[in-house]
Amino acid sequence: MYTTPFERIKTLVNNIQKLEDKLMNTGFLPMSEQQKIHTEIKKLKEEMEKLERRTRK
């Protein structure tokens, strides 16, 4: 299914917010789990930046 860049950005932002909420609202997370979440957030932000650079004129 084809999605527009705008839809993809919205999806990425939602995913980042969910991960950040998980970090903030969980009482206790092991450091390894926290590191995995931070790594995933970083990957999503990088993907979003790449998409923005490709679509900007």
C-alpha positions as CSV (number, residue, x, y, z in Angstrom):
1,M,0.0,0.0,0.0
2,Y,1.3,3.4,-1.0
3,T,1.5,6.1,1.7
4,T,2.3,9.7,1.2
5,P,5.4,11.2,3.0
6,F,3.0,13.2,5.2
7,E,1.3,10.0,6.4
8,R,4.6,8.3,7.0
9,I,5.8,11.2,9.1
10,K,2.6,11.1,11.1
11,T,3.2,7.3,11.7
12,L,6.8,7.9,12.8
13,V,5.8,10.6,15.2
14,N,3.1,8.4,16.7
15,N,5.6,5.6,17.1
16,I,8.2,7.9,18.8
17,Q,5.5,9.2,21.2
18,K,4.5,5.7,22.2
19,L,8.1,4.7,22.9
20,E,8.7,7.9,24.9
21,D,5.5,7.3,26.9
22,K,6.7,3.8,27.7
23,L,9.9,5.3,29.0
24,M,8.2,7.9,31.1
25,N,5.2,6.0,32.4
26,T,6.8,2.6,33.3
27,G,7.8,2.4,37.0
28,F,10.9,0.3,36.4
29,L,12.6,-0.7,33.2
30,P,16.0,-2.5,33.2
31,M,18.8,-0.5,31.6
32,S,19.0,-2.9,28.7
33,E,15.3,-2.3,27.9
34,Q,15.7,1.4,28.2
35,Q,18.7,1.3,25.8
36,K,16.6,-0.7,23.3
37,I,13.9,1.9,23.4
38,H,16.3,4.8,23.0
39,T,17.9,3.1,20.0
40,E,14.5,2.5,18.4
41,I,13.6,6.2,18.9
42,K,16.9,7.3,17.4
43,K,16.3,5.1,14.3
44,L,12.8,6.5,13.9
45,K,14.0,10.1,14.2
46,E,16.8,9.4,11.6
47,E,14.2,7.9,9.2
48,M,12.0,10.9,9.7
49,E,14.9,13.3,8.9
50,K,15.8,11.4,5.8
51,L,12.2,11.5,4.6
52,E,12.0,15.2,5.3
53,R,15.2,15.9,3.4
54,R,14.0,13.9,0.4
55,T,10.6,15.7,0.2
56,R,11.9,19.3,1.0
57,K,12.6,21.5,-2.0
